[in-house]
Amino acid sequence: MKDIEKFLKKVPVEELRSFVTLHSHRNADFKADLEIYFSGKNEKADLAEKYAERIHKIVRRYERKGFIDYSDSFKLSGDFNDLLQSADLLLEKQNFLDTFTLSRVALKESIQLITYCDDSAGCIGGVIHSCIDLLAGVAEHPDAGMPLKHALFSWLQAELQQPVYFDYGDFGYQMFEIFESLALKTGQADAFLAHVDRELAKPDDRYSDYNKNFYTIRKIAFLTANGRTDEAEAITAAHLDVVELRQLMVNRAIAAQDLVQAKSLVNGGIVIAQKKDHPGTVSIWKKELLRIAVLEADVPTIRHYTRHFAFDRGFDQTYYRDWRATYPADEWSIVLEQCIHEQIGSVMEIYEKNKKRGWISAGKSMLSLQSTVARIYIEEGFLDRLMKLVMKEESLALILYYHDELVEHYPAELLSLYLPAIRRSAENTSDRRQYRDLVKDMKRIINDIPEGKLQLLELAGELKRVYYRRPAMVEELENLLTK
């Protein structure tokens, strides 16, 4: 950049003008970029129209029968971003009016473009985000005039009524943030609240809960920011079915050390979530009860919920350790054995039921079903019990899952499992990726159990002979044998 600046200083102005004139006649795109960049110097120029024409010309290069395919979306977004550099430069020069003009034109064009484009790579979405960022740059800049901010507010108010901004991503919600910010800056609280109320009054659809919760929360935040706390509190109290609002009330109760009220609010939230069949929300509220129990030093409740979350979805090490920390060592050993017994019993009960229904074969290994028990064994250092569980396994992948915990203490036992497991795995492989993975596993075992190297290499030779009609497998095995 500095080199070109030095060069241009050496070129006489008249020669530079001649070059620009000549190049403008030869290259229509250069001429369009020139007119857009220097639009402020030409009072007769309709910047929005020129910019829209430039965009339409770019789009036509890639449009095929009314559609833009996946590969062309990359090229199109690249051209779009080159064009947006003009707006970036205008913003840097604090030409806020032209920045607003270019970014709003580009936004309207690109949001329509995404409706007939394969944008699974997110290229056009990135262009839209860039346009919104430019609008935010104008809205947030302290030197942008208030009349322009009023104009931007009014434009956003109109555009946000178009569903397309919400149908193809979170673009509408980003624009709404600018809209809300401008409402505070320009003192247009009534217009903002009227817009929010219109959104809240819309008929229900499949996204109604999310949208109404969003606008309710934003309305409360806006009223609070405007000092209208009584109205905000009234709306909050009337919408405690909204998780975020109930959470706000819980946090306030905890901050005021009113833990009885906090628990009451949480329990109410659990009831609502259960009625709506929202197990994830129920889990959130139960974690709040745990949080309150910690504040109250309520050991029985802490034990209840830490154990619950330790095994709620598989095995959670953090909650397990928190649960264990509530017991002295001698008492923990008794609790632990009871827990293991219950976990095994629960798995066996499910196993027997599913086997009778024909959902599980009678010979299926227990290791995959008892993964939680295995994790307990690892956590408690019961490697002898873990090894006994692994010894019943036939799957190479599952044995390898516990390899790192066991290999130092039980190398011979693991090797006796790996050899037949590799044979079974080889029988079921069918493509080069699987062959490569199998050889990779064999290399890992050789590296960690060097005393088994000879047996594994002999097995590799055996597999070469047995599966000589699988050239890809033979090639991968050769890589192991030659190295």
N, C-alpha and C positions, 0 to 999 in steps of 0.2 A: 504494500500500500504506500509506504514511504517512497519507494523507488518511482512509482508512477506519479506521485506528487512532485518529486524533483524534476521528472521528465516534462510534466505539463508546464512547469514554471519557465522552461526553456523555449516552449512553443509560442510563437506570436499569436495574439488573440485572433487576428483575422484569419490566419491559417487554420486555427482550431475551429473557427466558425465554418470555414469552407469544408473542412473534414466532416463536421457534424451534419451539415446540409447534404453533402454527397451521400453519407452513410444513411441518412434518414430516407432518401429516395430509394436506396437499394434494399433497405431492411425495414419492413413495416413494423416489426416487433420493437426494434430499436427506437423508431419514431414514436411509437405508442408509449414506451417507457419514458422517453424524454418528455413528452407532453404531460404525462402523469406526474413526473417528478417536479417539473417546473410549472405545475398548474396554477400556483399562486401568482405567477407572473403574467398569466393570460386571463383577464377578467371574463372573456367570452367563452372560455373553455368550460364545458360541463364535465367535471371530473368524474362524477358518478356514472355518467353515460359511457365515457371513454373506458373507465375501469371495467364496467360490465361487458363492453364489447371485447375487451382484451381477454376476459375470462371465458366468454363464449367461444372465442377463437381457439383458446387452449383446449377447452372441453371437446370441441369438434374433432380435434386430432385423435382422440382416443375413444370416442363414442362409436359403438358398433350396433346397429339396429336397436337403438334406444337403450343400450346397456353398456356398462364399462366393466370389463372382466378383472379378475384378481391381479394379473400381472400388470395390466395397464394402470391400475390404481396407484402403484408405486411411482410410475413415471408422471402421472397426472399430479400427484401430491407434490412431487419435486418441482414441477413447473409452477404450481400454486404457491409453494413456499418461496420460490425465486421472486414471484410477483409481490408477495407480502413484505419482502425486504424494503420495498418503496415505502410502505406504511411504517415500518420500523425506523427508517431514516427520518421520516416526517415527525415521528414521535420524539426522536432524539433532538430534532431541530425545534421542538415545542410548537410545531404546526398542528395544533390539536384538532382544528376543524377538518383539515384534509385527512388526518389520521382517522377520525370518526367516520368520514365519508367512505374511505377505502375499506376500512375494516367492516363496516355494516354491509357494504355491497358484497364483499367477499364472503361474509357470513351467510347472507341470504342465498347466494349462489351455491355455496358448498353444502348447506343444509338440504337444499333440494337435490343436489348431486348425490348425496348419500342414500337417497331413496331408490336410485336405480343403478347402484354400484355394488360390486362384491367387495366390501370393505372389511373382510374378515381379518386382514392384517392391521387394521386400524389406521391406515394412512390418511384417509379423508377425515376421519375423526380427529387426527392430530392437527390437520389444517383448521378444522372448526375450533379446536381448543386455542390455537394460535390467534384466531380472529377475536375470540372472547378475551384473551389476554390483552390484546391491543385496546379493546374497549375498556377493560379494567384500568389500563395505563392512563387513559384519558380521564376516567372517573376519579381516580385516586390522586392525580397530579395536582399539587396545590396551586400551580400557576394556570391551570385550565380555567377559563372564565365561567362564572356562574350561569350565564345564559346558555352556554354550550352544555353544561351539566344538566340544566333543565331540559334541553332538547334531547339529550341522551336518555334521560329518565322517561320522557314521553315515548321515545322510540322503543325502549325496552318494554314499557307497559303494553304497547300494541303487539310487539313480537311475542311476548310471553303468553299471549292468548292463542298462539299457534301450537297445536299438539305435536307437530313434527319435531320440535326441539326436545321433547321429552320421550318421543317414541323410539329414537335411535341412539340413546345414550343419556348421560347426565348433563347434557349441554344446557337444558332449560334451568336446571338447579344452579348451575354456575352463573348463568345470566341473572337469575333471581338474586344471588348474593350481591351483584353489582347494583341491581335495582333497589334492594333494601338499603345498601350503603348510601346511594344517592338520595333516597327518601329522607334519610337523616341529615345529609349535608345540605339539601335544598329546602328543607322544611315542608315536604309534601307528605306529611303523615297521613292525612285523610285519604289522599289518592292511593297511597300504598295499602292502607287498611281496607279500602273499598275493593282493591284488586284481590287481596287475600280472601275477603268475605265472598267474593264471586267464585273463587276457586273452591272454597269450602261448601258452597251451595250447589255445586255441580252434582248431577245424578250419580249414583253409585255405579262403579264398574269393578273389574277385577283388581285394579290398583287403588281403589278408594281408600282402604285402610292406610296404606303407605302415604298417599298424597294428603289425606286429611290430617294425619299425624304430623307430617312435615309442615303444613301451613299453620296448624294450631301452635306448634312449637315456635315457629318463626314469629307468629303474631304475639305470643307471650314475650319473647325476647325483645321484639320491637317496642312493645308497650313499656316494658321495664326500662329500656334504654331511653325512652322519652319521659321517664319519671311517672308514668301512669301505673304505679305498682298495684293499686287497688283493683283495677281492671284485670291486670295480669294475674293476680292472686285468685280472682273469681273464676277466670277461665281455667286456671290450673286445677282448682278444686272441682270443677265440673267435668274434667277430662282425666281423671285418675286411671282410666283404662288404658291410657297411653303410657307405655313403659317408661319412656324418658321423663315424663312429668311426674309419675309416681316416684321414680328414682330421685328426682330433684327434691321431692318432699321428704323422702327417706334420709337423704343427705342432710337436709336442714334439721331434721329431728335428731340425728346423730350429733351434729355440730352443737345443738342445744342440750345434748346429753339426756334427751328424752327418749331413752331406749325402748320404753314400753310403747310409745307412739310409733317408733320406727318399726318395731316388730309387728305391730298391728297393720301398718301400711304394707309391709312385706307379705304378710299372710293373706291380706286382701288381694295383693297382686298374684299370689299363687292360685287363689280361687278363680280369678278371672282367666288366667292363662290355662288352667285345667279345663274350664268351660269352652275355651276357644281351641282346645287340643293343640297347644303350643308347648311341647315338652322342653324346647330350648329355653323359652322364657321362664318356665318353672325352674329349670336348673339355675338360671341367673338369680332368681329370687332366693333359692336355697343357699346359694353362695353368700347372699346378703345376710341370711340368718346366721351363717357361720361367722361372717365378719362381726356381727353384733355379739355373738357368743364369745368371741375372742376379747372384745371390749369389756364384757361382763365377767371374764374368766370363768365361764360356765363350762366346766370340763366335760360333763356328760354330753352336752350338746355339741361341743367341739369334736368329741370322739365320734358321735353319730354322723356328723356331716363329713368329717375328714375320711372316715371309712367309706361312706357312701361314694364320695368323689374319687377315692383311690381305685374303686372297681366299677365305677359307673359306666365307663366306656373303655373296656380293656383294663389297662393298668396305668395309673398315674403315679410316678415316683414321688413327686412333690407332696401330694396329699397323703400318700402312704407314709412317708417319713414324718409328716405332721401328726398323723394318727399315732404312729409308734411313739413319738415324743411325749405323748400324754400319759404313758405308762412307765412305772419303774421296771428295771430289767427283769426281776423275778416274776412280776405279774405279767409282763409282756410275753414271756415264753409260753405261758398257759393260753393267753389270748391268741397268740400266733398259731399254735397247733390247732386250736378250735377253728380259726379262720381257714387254715389249709384244708381241714376236714370238710368244712362247709363248701369251700370252693370245688373240691373234688366231687363231693356228693351232688352239687348242683349240675356240674358238667355231665356226670354219669346219668343223672335223671333225664337231661335233655337228649343225651346220646341214645338211651334206650327207647325213648319215645319216638325219636326220628328213625331209628332202625326198624321199629315195628311198622312205621308208616312207609318204609321202603325208601326213605330219603337219604339214608347213610348205609353204605355197605358194611357188613358185619366185621370185615377185616380192617376197617379204617383205623389208622393210628390215633392214639389219644393225644399226641404231642400238640397238634394244631388246636385241638379243643381245650387243652389244658395250658395254653400259653400264659394265662394269668398266674397259674400255679408255678410255672417255670420262672416267671419274672420274680415271684416272691422268693423262690429258691436262690436266684442270683442276688437279690437284694440282701438276703440274710446269710449268704455265703454257704448255703447248703448244696455244695457242688456234687456231693455224693448222690443226693436225691435227684438232682438235675440229670446226672449221668445215667441213672437208672431209668429215668423217663425217656431220655434220648436213645438209649439202647433199644427201645421198642420201635424206633422210627425207621422207615424205609426210604423216605424222600431225601435226596441229596440236598436240596435247597433248605429244608427244615433242619437237617443236621448241621449244615454250615452256619445257620443262623445263630447257633450257640457255640460255634467253633472257638471263638476268642476266649470265652469264659472257661472252656474245658481243656483246650489243647495242652496247656502247660502241665496239667495234673493227670490227664488220661490220654496220652498220645496213642498208645497201643490199642486201647478200646475204640477210639475214634477211627483209627485206620481199619480195624476189622469191620466197621460200619461203612466206611467210604468205598471200599473195593466193590462190594455187591451193589451199593447205591449208584456208583458210576456206571456199572454195567446196565442197570435198569434205566438210568438217565440216557445213556447212549442209544438204547433201543428205541426211545421215544423222541429223539431229536430228528429234525427233518430239514433244517436249512443251515446256511453257513453261520448265521448269527448264533444259533444254538450250539453249533459245533465249536465255535470260537469261545463261547461262554464255558462250555464243558472243559476245554483245554485250559482255560484261565483258572477254573476251579482246581484242576489237577495240579497246576503249577503252584497254586497257593498251598495246597496240602503238602506237596514235596518240600516247599520252602519252610513250612512250620513243623513238619514231621520228617526230617531228613532220613531217619532210619527206615522210612517206608519208601524211599526213592526207587529202589530196585523193583519192588513189587508194582509200583505205579507205572514205571516205564515198561515192565513186562505186560501190564494190563493195556497200555497204549498200543504195544505191538499186537496184542491179541485182538483189540478192536479194529486195527487196520486190516487184519486178515479176515475177520468176520464181516466187516462192512466195506469190503473192497469195491463194491458197486456204488459207493457214495464218495466220489472223488473229492468233494469239498471237505468231507470229514477226514479222509486220508491225508489231505494236504495240511489241515490244521494239526492233526496228530504228528505229522512229520516235523512241524515246527517245534513241537515239544521234544521229540526224540533227538533231533539234530542239535538242540541246544543243551 
